[in-house]
Amino acid sequence: MNKLIILFGLLIGFQSAEAQNGRVRERDLEGVWKMKISLDEDVFEQEISDEDNAFARLILRATGNLVEGILDEIDIELEFRDNHECRIYVSAFGEEEVE
């Protein structure tokens, strides 16, 4: 029974050690990846609530809406290729560019 418990413990230990291996290999990246930029909703809300000046709160609200609008208009895709090459596709405000 003790051997079974020790074997089970070792198996769990090896599984968790392998799951924590954070190395990214080249073959793991191949293909097309889409970059997502997301902000927490309360990032601006905390700043607005901490501000005493009404004009500053108005500016912070407008800035937050502007940033969210800009991030909605930008799409970035990364294509990792076999020959150690990366293509970046950027689509922003109706214009597309490839690097």
Buried (B, 14 or more C-beta within 10 A) or exposed (E): EEEEEEEEEEEEEEEEEEEEEEEEEEEEEEEEEEEEEEEEEEEBEEBBEEBEEEEEBEEBBEEBEEBEEEEEEEEBBBBBEEEEEEEEBBEEEEEEEEE
